[in-house]
């Protein structure tokens, strides 16, 4: 199939381009990019893309799949459909499933499941009515994203015994993480030593759980006002400081997940300036909301790490723009309605985000001109790929067509029938959003 996208706004962080072009796509490749393309075959599908945005496919560093073990929250099929609907062409699932992804056999099973799902995409959950289909009529053309799998660092992600890291690496995991705080620093040191020759990314979530205790909200005046147990910023910063010391000693490159405080940004920026081989990410909701939002006691705002104070949010945004924070992760964490309908402090932490992140980040960061379109797209595509040791192709002739087409003006309502994810734990449920992904190529 040959498609001509006319007058589309091309945002390409690889080439540092943000301009209007015609783009010709055929057989999975970009054939031509020019200000005007007229020499086309008679069977070319021509699409007027004025007002639309075309960028590299989005890359998610880490998110949770319910399958295996928690299929009522999310299946692998619904997870991949939600990712495609959100503009993602590569996604990486965390190993804290049931059973845990801590052995090569399970990695192989998930890879097989993904291959089967790609052949029969959409069989499990299809939005059937014409009204539902009109929300994203082109998405059925979008292929399933490439699924990457994080291998567990420790058996059962229990933080005690190392997995067979070399065997997992041979099985094809994208890298290693528990997705949970690993507080045994002696074990962390051994892991860093052992992983050096494997050449795979390793990601840690630095968090001191003794300092976190039973807290559910960032320490500060809002926590006092809302009567919720606080978590001090030092629960994160002391753990990051310890991690940075180990990296300085061992030299193994490390990715720092879920950065959420202003002081953490300072520590990471200083470490990078000193030449430490680290990358870092924050999550999309930590860039948009602060502690004041918790006034609603909506349990979808119970996150771990918690939403920051306004100063934290400002520092995280500045950190992304300056490059101290390399990437924006989605950390999609689905839970059933029954699991989330509890008191704020008792509900499990986490929220969905694959289908919501791009529209909301664009609306609140790009349209307000706090971020340029290139800055946001870089943090959602090329930079996450680099954190995984991967590359994203430029939007140039003869390059693979791994692309996302986005309409920043299309409005839609966040509700069960408009979401591909099986869960609805988001504070934006029931709200009208502006911005919608129309199609992906990968």
Secondary structure, 3 states (H helix, E strand, C coil): CEEEEEEEEEEECCCCEEEEEEEEEECCEEEEEECCCCCCCCCCEEEECCCEEEEECEECCCECCCCCCCCCCCCHHHHHHHHHHCCEEEEEECCCCCCCCCCHHHHHHHHHHHHHHHHCCCCCCCCCCHHHHHHCCCHHHCCCCEEEEEECCEHHHCCCCECCHHHHHHHCCCEECCCCCCCCHHHHHHHHHHHHHHCCEEEECCCCHHHHCCCCEECCHHHHHHCCCEECCHHHHHHHHHHHHHHHHHCCCEEECCCCCHHHHHHHHHHHHCCCCEEEEEEHHHHHCCHHHHHHCCHHHCCCCCCCCHHHHHHHHHHHHHCCCCEEECCCCCCCHHHHCCCCCCCCCCCCCCCCHHHHHHHHHHCCCCCCHHHHHHHHCHHHHHHCCCCCCCCCCCCECCEEEEEEEEEEECCHHHCCCCCCCCCCCCCEEEEEEEEEEC
